[in-house]
Amino acid sequence: MNLQTLHQQTQEVISAIANKQPMLAKEKLLIATDLLNKLIDHATNNEQLIELTKYETLLTLLQNKLK
């Protein structure tokens, strides 16, 4: 579990939305959000937290788009 995996999961959410597959996008979003929360829990410095916060904001925006 690392930032690269989170990036890939986030891209899969974006791709599912672009392909008009909302159910798949919601599944992928849950996986990405779970991974993000685990990474935040294990972050050891401010730089990591800043980068993870960017993903948190993006995932929140994508979640709102799916509502």
C-alpha positions as CSV (number, residue, x, y, z in Angstrom):
1,M,0.0,0.0,0.0
2,N,1.5,3.2,-1.1
3,L,0.9,6.5,-2.9
4,Q,1.3,4.9,-6.3
5,T,-1.4,2.4,-5.6
6,L,-3.7,5.2,-4.4
7,H,-3.0,7.1,-7.6
8,Q,-3.9,4.1,-9.6
9,Q,-7.2,3.5,-7.7
10,T,-8.1,7.1,-8.0
11,Q,-7.5,6.9,-11.8
12,E,-9.8,3.9,-12.0
13,V,-12.6,5.9,-10.3
14,I,-12.1,8.7,-12.8
15,S,-12.1,6.3,-15.7
16,A,-15.3,4.6,-14.5
17,I,-17.0,8.0,-14.2
18,A,-15.9,8.9,-17.7
19,N,-17.2,5.6,-19.1
20,K,-20.6,6.2,-17.4
21,Q,-20.3,3.3,-15.1
22,P,-21.5,4.8,-11.8
23,M,-21.8,1.5,-9.9
24,L,-18.2,0.5,-10.7
25,A,-17.1,4.0,-9.9
26,K,-18.7,3.8,-6.4
27,E,-17.0,0.4,-5.8
28,K,-13.6,1.8,-6.8
29,L,-14.2,4.9,-4.8
30,L,-14.8,2.9,-1.6
31,I,-11.6,1.0,-2.2
32,A,-9.6,4.2,-2.9
33,T,-11.1,5.9,0.2
34,D,-10.3,2.9,2.4
35,L,-6.7,2.9,1.1
36,L,-6.4,6.6,1.7
37,N,-7.6,6.3,5.3
38,K,-5.0,3.6,6.0
39,L,-2.3,5.7,4.4
40,I,-3.3,8.7,6.5
41,D,-3.3,6.6,9.7
42,H,0.3,5.5,8.9
43,A,1.7,8.8,7.6
44,T,4.9,9.7,9.4
45,N,5.6,13.3,8.2
46,N,3.9,16.5,7.1
47,E,4.9,16.1,3.4
48,Q,3.0,12.7,3.3
49,L,0.0,14.3,4.9
50,I,-0.1,17.2,2.5
51,E,0.0,14.8,-0.5
52,L,-2.6,12.6,1.0
53,T,-4.9,15.6,1.7
54,K,-4.8,16.4,-2.1
55,Y,-6.1,12.9,-2.8
56,E,-8.7,13.2,0.0
57,T,-10.0,16.4,-1.6
58,L,-10.1,14.8,-5.1
59,L,-11.9,11.7,-3.8
60,T,-14.5,13.9,-2.0
61,L,-15.1,15.8,-5.2
62,L,-15.6,12.5,-7.1
63,Q,-17.9,11.2,-4.5
64,N,-20.1,14.4,-4.8
65,K,-20.1,13.9,-8.5
66,L,-21.6,10.5,-8.1
67,K,-24.4,11.6,-5.9
